[in-house]
Amino acid sequence: MRVFLLYLVSLIFIILNWHLGKNIYEWAFYDILFYVILPLTAAYLLGFKPNKLGFKIGKREGYIWAFALFIATLPLSIYASRIESFRSFYPIFSYSSWGDFIFKELLIGAIMFAHEAFYRGILLFSLAEKNEWLGILLQNIPYTLIHIGKPTLEIPYSFIAGIIFAKMDLKSESFLPSFLLHWIGAVAFDVLCII
């Protein structure tokens, strides 16, 4: 019962966070609030321990898989960075110098951490405790839906990535491998879109 209660409360956090923030600073703030602080507090009050929700270093094999997936998807990123719909959308922030670019990529890191902590941490690990594939699907559906409004090809890609990330994180017992893969992949893609 507490698993599904956490899931329902988490869906409310997704709705409350939907389209909040007018700039990257506000996006980072709201994502950390609605995807980490509030859900982790709710999970704790429902009796979940953070380390059981993927908030730990985890097993080394997850990081090896993350690195391998980054290398394997690099050609796809290079190809997608040449598509106009992606080039006109990314990076999602304006910047005035390379220093400003790096600072804003760190904020992207905070956003990616919040997303992975929420979807592949709090939602996935709590649900997978009862049923692994149910957990993978129930975290992946809202994760895919939040990509609506981005370039169209990103929606099916995010669905497939969400399943792969979830399997990798469950084996690692941590959401950190998918966080690192997601963030480093996003930084690399931004650079590719610029150059």
N, C-alpha and C positions, 0 to 999 in steps of 0.2 A: 504493500500500500504506500509506504513512504517513498518508494521509487517513482511511482506514477504521480504522487503529489509533488515531488521535486520537479518532475517533467512539466507538469501543468503550470507550476509557478514560474519555471524557466521560460515557457512560452509567453507568459505575461511580460517577462523582461525583454524578450525579443520584440514584442509589439511596442512596448514603451520606448525602446531604443530606435525603432524604425525611423529612419530619416532625420534623426537628431544631429545637430552640429552643422555649422555653416563653413567650417574650415578644418584643417587637419588637427589643430590643437583641440577643438571641441570634439571631433570624432574620437580622438585618443582618450579624452576625459570620459565621455559617455560610454565608450566601449569598455573601459576598465571598470567603471561604476556598474553598468548593467550586465556585463559578461563575466566579471570576476568578483568584485566586492559583494554585491547583493546576492548573486546565486551561491557563492561560497558560504556566505552567512546563513542563507536559507538551508543549504545542505548540512551545515554544521548543526543548526537547530533541529534538523530532522534526524540527526544521529550519524551522519556520514563524516568520516575522517578524511582530511585533505589528501593524505598519502594513498587512500583507497580510491581517490578520484583522479589519479594520475599526477598529483602534485609531488613528484619526486624525480630523481635523476633517471631511474629506470635501468634497463639492461642495455648493454653495449650494442647488441645486434640491431636495435631500433635505429641507432645513429648510423650504422653501416648501411642499412637499407635506405635511410634518408639521403646519404651521400650518393649511393648508387642511383636512386631515383632522380636526384638533381642532375647527374651526368646524363642519364638516359633521356630526360625530358628537355635538355638544353637545345637539341636541334629543333624541337617543336616550338620552344620559346623564340629561337632565332627566326623561324618561319612566321610565327604569329606577330612578332614585332615589326614585320614588313607589311602587315595588313592595316589599311588606313583606319578602320574602326578602332583598332587597338592603339595605334600611334596617336590618334586624336584624343583618346581617353586617358592614356598613361604617360607620365606619372599623374596621379590624381591631385597633385599640388603644384603650385608655381614656386619657383626658386630664383634667387638673385645671384647666387654664386655656388661654387662647388661645396663650400663650407655649409651654406644654407641647405643644399641638396642633401648632404650627409646628415645634418641635424634632422631634417624631415624624414629621412629614411629610418632614423632611430625612432621617430614617432610612429612610422609604419610598423616598426618592430613591436611597439607597445600595442598597436591595434591587432597585429597578427597574434601576439601572445594572448590577448584577451579572447580572440575568436577561438584559438586552439584550446585554451583553458576551459572555455565554455562548451564548445561542441565536442571536442575529442577528449576533454577531461570530465567535467561535471556531468554532462548528459550521457556520453558514451559509457563511462565506467560504471555509473550508477545503474543504467539500464542493462548493460552487458552482464552484470552480476546475476541477473535473472535469466537472460537469453541473449547470447552474443549477437546473432543476426538481427534480432528485433532491436537491440541497442544500436547497431550499425545503421539500420534503416531509419529509426526514429530520430537519431541525431543528424542524419544526412539530409532528410527532407527539408527541415527549416534552413540548414546550412546552404543547400542549393537555392532555395527561394530567395535568400538575401542577396543573391547575385543577379536578380532581375534588375534591369536598368543598366547593367554593364554590357560590353559587347556580347552579342548573341551567342557566339561560340563558347563563351566562358561558362554558360549555364550547364551544358552537358559535361564540359571538362570538369567543372566543380563537383558534379555528381560522382563522376568516376574517381576523382581525386579524394573526395570525402570517404569513399569506401576503402580505398587503398591506405589513406592516412589512418583510418580507424583500425584496420587490421594490423598495420605496423605498430601503432601505439599500444594496442592490446597485448601484442607479443612483447613489447618493450616494458609494459606496465607503467608508462609515462606518456604524456602528451608532448613532451619536449622535442622528440624527433620530428613530429609533424610541424611544430612551431618553427624549428630551425629550417626545415625544408621549405615551408611556406614563406618565411621571411627572406631567406637568402634567394629563393626563386623570384620573389617580388622585386627585390633590389636589382638582381641581374636583369629582369625584364624591363624595369624602368631605365636602366642604363642602355639596354639594347634599343629601346624606343627613342631615346635621345640621340644616340649615335647613328 
